Amino acid sequence: MIREIDIKDRKAAVQVLSVQLPAYKIEAEIIGCPDLPPLKDTADDLRITGETFLGYFIGEKLCGVISFF
């Protein structure tokens, strides 16, 4: 199920990071950029982006995320 994530909620932001950071690590390896800026994101960074976040959930488990302005 896809639903909007309240990214201002710290627990939700931490959940998003748990999906986002592993994906960015793979991207960094593929493009040869170990200092990819999103790898330094924190939950607080996400909470103030102003972006809308949608999550794909299986039950209550967050399995994928997309964000946009």
One Martini backbone bead per residue (centre of mass of N, CA, C, O) as a GRO file, in nm:
protein
   69
    1MET     BB    1   0.097   0.036   0.021
    2ILE     BB    2   0.031   0.374  -0.043
    3ARG     BB    3   0.167   0.651   0.158
    4GLU     BB    4   0.191   0.912   0.342
    5ILE     BB    5   0.457   1.084   0.501
    6ASP     BB    6   0.540   1.220   0.816
    7ILE     BB    7   0.842   1.373   0.815
    8LYS     BB    8   0.818   1.539   1.091
    9ASP     BB    9   0.835   1.268   1.207
   10ARG     BB   10   1.093   1.116   1.347
   11LYS     BB   11   1.024   0.817   1.309
   12ALA     BB   12   0.973   0.843   1.004
   13ALA     BB   13   1.253   0.951   0.925
   14VAL     BB   14   1.406   0.700   1.018
   15GLN     BB   15   1.267   0.505   0.828
   16VAL     BB   16   1.359   0.637   0.568
   17LEU     BB   17   1.663   0.603   0.618
   18SER     BB   18   1.654   0.283   0.622
   19VAL     BB   19   1.612   0.299   0.301
   20GLN     BB   20   1.794   0.524   0.177
   21LEU     BB   21   2.094   0.461   0.253
   22PRO     BB   22   2.136   0.187   0.108
   23ALA     BB   23   2.075   0.301  -0.174
   24TYR     BB   24   2.302   0.518  -0.178
   25LYS     BB   25   2.538   0.324  -0.145
   26ILE     BB   26   2.499   0.185  -0.415
   27GLU     BB   27   2.518   0.435  -0.591
   28ALA     BB   28   2.803   0.519  -0.505
   29GLU     BB   29   2.941   0.267  -0.616
   30ILE     BB   30   2.851   0.286  -0.912
   31ILE     BB   31   2.968   0.602  -0.945
   32GLY     BB   32   3.221   0.658  -0.757
   33CYS     BB   33   3.084   0.816  -0.477
   34PRO     BB   34   3.150   0.816  -0.142
   35ASP     BB   35   3.042   1.142  -0.105
   36LEU     BB   36   2.749   1.135  -0.116
   37PRO     BB   37   2.540   1.357   0.020
   38PRO     BB   38   2.291   1.168   0.117
   39LEU     BB   39   2.475   1.004   0.325
   40LYS     BB   40   2.446   1.263   0.540
   41ASP     BB   41   2.177   1.225   0.623
   42THR     BB   42   1.917   1.311   0.843
   43ALA     BB   43   1.631   1.329   1.004
   44ASP     BB   44   1.639   1.639   1.027
   45ASP     BB   45   1.681   1.695   0.729
   46LEU     BB   46   1.413   1.570   0.631
   47ARG     BB   47   1.213   1.747   0.811
   48ILE     BB   48   1.314   2.031   0.635
   49THR     BB   49   1.267   2.006   0.314
   50GLY     BB   50   0.948   2.020   0.201
   51GLU     BB   51   0.881   1.749   0.120
   52THR     BB   52   0.717   1.483  -0.026
   53PHE     BB   53   0.627   1.163   0.115
   54LEU     BB   54   0.628   0.830  -0.011
   55GLY     BB   55   0.512   0.502   0.082
   56TYR     BB   56   0.590   0.156   0.075
   57PHE     BB   57   0.378  -0.089   0.220
   58ILE     BB   58   0.408  -0.387   0.424
   59GLY     BB   59   0.204  -0.320   0.618
   60GLU     BB   60   0.437  -0.160   0.840
   61LYS     BB   61   0.657  -0.188   0.623
   62LEU     BB   62   0.908  -0.011   0.485
   63CYS     BB   63   1.014  -0.045   0.124
   64GLY     BB   64   0.958   0.253   0.001
   65VAL     BB   65   1.068   0.573  -0.154
   66ILE     BB   66   0.931   0.902  -0.229
   67SER     BB   67   1.020   1.235  -0.346
   68PHE     BB   68   0.878   1.578  -0.353
   69PHE     BB   69   0.784   1.921  -0.443
   0.00000   0.00000   0.00000
